[in-house]
Structure formats: structure tokens, C-alpha cells
Amino acid sequence: MKPYAAPPFGDGMVLQRDVPVRIWGHADPEESVTICLQGKTVTTLSDPEGNWQTIIAQLAPFGETPDDMSQDFPVIRQKQEKVAGTVSGVWLASTSDAGHPYDIHPKEKRPVGTRMALLALQHVYALPITGEAPCVSGISHTQDMTAVHFDHAQGGLAVMGDHIQSLQLFDADCTEIPKEQWNAWAEGSQLIIQMKPDAPQISQIAFGATPFYRVNLYNMAGLPVRPFTVKV
């Protein structure tokens, strides 16, 4: 039997940028199958029933484009997050620490490949590992302190450095609150934000909400927190 891809895949198909693409099909049992897409080649092996599937990472976002299209990247990331959270069989690999402000093809390929492999091992091969990057599950708030809660943060979050990068706070007028007026740190599976005396009240928390950003907040599997924007 000649290996073939499932009906959704073919000429003219539309793929979402920066979201892992799961491609599947059928072949003879335990046959090697090679998939070529956008200059990338992946080889997999069909199972004893002849079923095969694989995951291919799309191009990562970057900071600047000649037509300033990068200003839309934060919105695109939000849409990607929504797709990954609502469409079965779609998983989102966080590349928040592997981008480049001027190059759409970042030179650091290993982190992206490793994270795609972890997603495959968790979701396709059902191994008991953490392949998902931390994502917001909710927030709690007191008068001067806000806690952002995360899923996929077993064992806690870790900050690689002396402060959390790419974190922004906004007041009710959508004005950014200066960093001198608040402190933030990781505590267990939560991101804690404490406002200093006389600081304005938080209305919105944004993380990785600029065209180019780099984060240093990870789970214990070494996966960077996904971008998010939440109302308080």
C-alpha cells in the first residue's frame, strides 16, 4: 500500500501560523513514512494497524516586518491559544524564549524541536510527562496583591534571573503602571504581584503582549509560560 495522508491534507490547504500541525494518515503496518511540508521533512513509523501521525512546527513570530505587520502578532497569539484550547488534536508549543527580533527563522532550533517532541510524547504516545507549557487557569485578588494561577506548573514556576521579563500592568485608563510601583515573583504554581503604597489599582495584566518578547518564567520541565492578557 502506498502511504497516504488523511483527506484534510492536500494542495491548497490552509494552516495556522506558529501552531503545531498534526498530520496523520495510513500505510502498511510498521512502514516508514516521510512527510515534506514547507521545506521541512519529518519521518515517522506507522503502527501495527497502519496508522501514522506526526507534528510539524510552523514558523515562529518575530519583531519587525517591512509593512509593520508584527503589530498584529499579540492578537494572533491569542487566537492560537484559543485554537489550541478548543480544537481537538491541536497543541501549542511555547517558543517565547527562542525568537529573534529581526529574523523569522531563529537560529536556536533545538528548543523548538524538543518542545514539539515533548508534546508528541505526551499527547500522541500517552507518556506520563509534561509537554505542555504553563498557561493561565485563573486569578485571585486582594486589596494590594494579585495571584495569577497556572495549569501545567507541577512542582512550581521558576524565574531565570532577578526579575520577571515581559510583564506589564495597566490601570483602568489602560495606562501602563511603572515597574517602580509594583513587585512580582513566582510562588509555587502562581505568579504573585504586589502593588506598592499609593500605586494605582491594576485593571489588566499582560505577559508577552508585544510583537517581540522574551520570557524567563518556566515550569519544572523547562517550558516557558505562554503569553497571556487577563483582566483583574
C-alpha positions in Angstrom: 0.0 0.0 0.0 1.3 3.4 -0.9 1.2 5.7 2.3 -1.3 8.5 2.1 -2.4 11.4 4.3 -6.0 11.8 5.6 -8.5 13.8 3.4 -8.0 17.2 5.2 -4.4 17.4 3.9 -3.7 18.3 0.3 -2.9 21.1 -2.1 -4.4 24.4 -1.2 -4.9 23.6 2.5 -4.7 26.5 5.0 -2.5 26.2 8.1 -2.4 28.5 11.1 1.0 30.0 11.7 3.0 29.1 14.8 0.7 26.3 15.9 1.9 22.7 15.8 0.3 20.9 12.9 -0.7 17.3 13.5 -0.7 15.3 10.2 -2.0 11.7 10.0 -2.8 9.0 7.5 -2.5 5.3 6.7 0.2 3.0 5.4 1.3 -0.6 5.6 1.9 -1.8 9.2 5.2 -0.6 10.6 6.2 1.2 7.4 8.4 4.3 7.4 6.6 7.4 6.2 8.2 10.7 5.3 6.3 14.0 5.2 7.6 17.1 3.5 5.9 20.5 4.2 7.2 24.0 3.6 10.8 22.8 3.2 10.6 20.7 6.4 11.0 16.9 6.4 9.7 14.6 9.1 9.9 10.8 9.2 7.6 8.6 11.3 6.6 4.9 11.5 3.1 3.5 11.2 1.7 1.4 14.0 0.8 -2.3 13.7 -2.6 -1.2 12.3 -1.0 1.0 9.7 -2.0 4.3 11.3 0.6 7.1 11.4 0.7 10.7 12.6 3.2 13.4 13.3 3.6 17.0 14.4 5.2 19.8 12.4 6.0 23.2 13.9 5.2 26.3 11.9 7.4 29.4 11.7 7.8 31.4 14.9 6.8 35.1 15.1 9.4 37.8 15.2 9.7 41.5 16.0 9.8 43.7 12.9 8.4 43.5 9.4 8.7 46.0 6.5 4.9 46.5 6.5 4.7 46.6 10.3 2.6 43.5 10.3 4.3 42.4 13.5 2.0 44.7 15.5 -0.7 42.1 15.0 1.3 39.3 16.5 -0.1 39.6 20.0 -3.6 39.2 18.6 -2.5 36.2 16.5 -1.0 34.6 19.6 -4.3 35.0 21.4 -6.1 33.3 18.5 -3.6 30.5 18.5 -4.1 30.0 22.2 -7.9 29.8 21.6 -7.5 27.2 18.8 -5.2 25.0 20.9 -7.7 25.2 23.8 -10.8 24.4 21.8 -9.8 22.2 18.8 -9.2 18.6 19.4 -5.7 17.3 18.3 -4.1 20.8 18.2 -1.3 21.5 20.7 0.6 24.8 21.1 4.4 24.8 21.7 5.7 27.8 23.5 8.7 29.4 21.8 8.6 32.5 24.0 12.4 32.3 24.7 13.5 31.2 21.3 12.5 34.1 18.9 14.6 36.8 17.3 13.6 40.5 16.8 14.8 40.6 13.2 14.8 37.1 11.9 11.7 35.0 11.3 13.9 31.9 11.3 15.5 31.9 14.8 18.9 30.2 14.9 18.1 28.3 18.1 16.2 25.3 16.6 16.8 22.8 19.4 14.3 24.3 22.0 11.5 24.2 19.4 12.2 20.7 18.3 12.5 19.5 21.9 9.1 21.0 22.8 7.4 19.6 19.8 8.8 16.1 20.8 7.5 16.5 24.3 4.0 17.4 23.0 4.1 14.3 20.8 5.3 12.1 23.7 2.5 13.3 26.0 -0.4 13.5 23.6 0.3 11.1 20.8 2.3 8.4 22.7 0.5 9.0 26.0 3.6 9.0 28.1 3.3 10.4 31.7 5.4 13.6 31.0 4.8 17.3 31.0 4.8 18.5 27.4 2.5 21.5 27.8 3.8 25.0 28.7 2.2 26.8 31.7 -1.0 28.6 30.8 -3.3 30.8 32.9 -6.1 29.0 34.7 -7.4 31.9 36.8 -6.6 34.8 39.1 -7.3 35.8 42.7 -7.1 39.3 44.0 -6.9 41.2 47.3 -6.5 44.9 48.0 -2.8 45.1 47.2 -1.9 41.6 45.9 -2.9 39.6 42.8 -2.2 35.9 42.2 -2.2 34.5 38.6 -2.7 30.7 38.7 -1.3 28.4 36.1 -2.0 24.9 34.7 0.9 22.7 33.7 3.1 24.1 36.5 3.5 21.0 38.6 6.4 21.5 41.0 6.1 25.2 40.7 7.4 28.0 38.5 11.0 29.2 38.3 12.4 32.7 37.3 15.7 32.5 35.5 17.1 35.9 36.6 16.5 38.6 39.1 13.2 39.8 37.8 10.3 38.6 35.6 10.6 39.7 32.0 7.9 40.9 29.6 5.3 41.5 32.3 3.2 44.7 32.1 0.5 46.1 34.4 -2.2 48.6 33.3 -4.6 50.7 35.2 -8.3 51.4 34.4 -7.3 54.0 31.8 -5.1 51.4 30.0 -2.0 53.3 31.1 1.0 51.2 31.9 1.9 51.2 35.6 5.6 51.9 36.1 7.6 48.9 37.3 8.8 51.0 40.3 5.3 50.8 41.7 5.0 47.0 41.9 6.9 43.8 42.6 6.3 40.4 41.1 7.7 36.9 41.9 6.9 33.2 41.4 5.4 31.3 44.3 4.6 27.7 43.7 2.4 27.5 40.6 1.4 31.1 40.9 2.7 34.5 39.7 2.3 37.0 42.6 2.0 40.7 42.0 2.1 43.2 44.9 1.4 46.8 44.5 3.4 49.4 46.4 1.6 52.1 48.6 -0.1 54.8 46.5 0.2 52.8 43.3 -2.9 52.7 41.1 -5.2 49.7 41.1 -4.5 47.0 38.5 -7.0 46.6 35.7 -5.1 44.3 33.3 -2.1 42.1 33.4 -0.2 41.4 30.2 2.7 38.9 29.7 4.5 38.6 26.3 2.0 41.1 24.8 4.4 42.9 22.4 5.4 41.9 18.9 8.8 40.6 20.1 9.3 39.5 23.6 11.4 37.1 25.6 10.4 35.4 28.8 12.3 33.9 31.7 9.5 32.2 33.6 9.4 28.4 33.3 7.8 25.3 34.7 9.9 22.5 36.1 10.0 20.8 32.7 11.9 23.8 31.3 8.9 25.1 29.3 8.3 28.9 29.2 5.0 30.3 30.2 2.7 31.1 27.3 1.8 34.8 26.6 -1.4 36.0 28.2 -3.6 39.0 28.9 -6.1 38.9 31.8 -8.5 41.4 33.3 -8.4 41.8 37.1 
